[in-house]
Amino acid sequence: MRPLLRLTVTRIPLGVCFEFTVSDSQIDAPADKILIVEKGEAAVSGGSNYAQPLFDPNESNFTAPIGPIVNGVPTKASTHLELKYDVDAGSNAAWANWGTTPGNMPRFRHTESCNCLFVDGHVKSVHRGQMDWYKQIYIQGLYEDLDGPVQ
């Protein structure tokens, strides 16, 4: 089993860093899984910058609970919570913290689309409201190691 990726996920404000090596066999559909997204501006007035190197794949940043999963299909629809981060931080003091901010979430700035790099190496633009957490971000087994079962 050769490693395909080495993923580092940092949870802020907890400051806990998790590192995982993911093999080819653990990723059910590499052409569907997003690895890197274009993110929003993380700087706020006063010069602070809350940029983070990776986007936060936590289910609660993208959707209200979609589970349980039955026969590989979520029983509830995605609520697309990621859209509330589709802004530049600018002078908005609400983003002045190390929690989830536009600096670590997708930004749909190009004709309401976000440029994404997928695990298999291709790049594609994903339209606003079309990013599917379960299909495009969730990796079974890896996510449960971080956050427990899909809710």
Secondary structure, 3 states (H helix, E strand, C coil): CCEEEEEEEEECCCCEEEEEEEEHHHCCCCCCCEEEECECCCECCCCCECCCCCCCCCHHHHCCCCCCEECCEECCCCCCHHHHHCCCCCCCHHHCCCCCCHHHCECCCCCCEEEEEECCCCEEEEECCCCCHHHHHCCCCHHHHHHCCCC
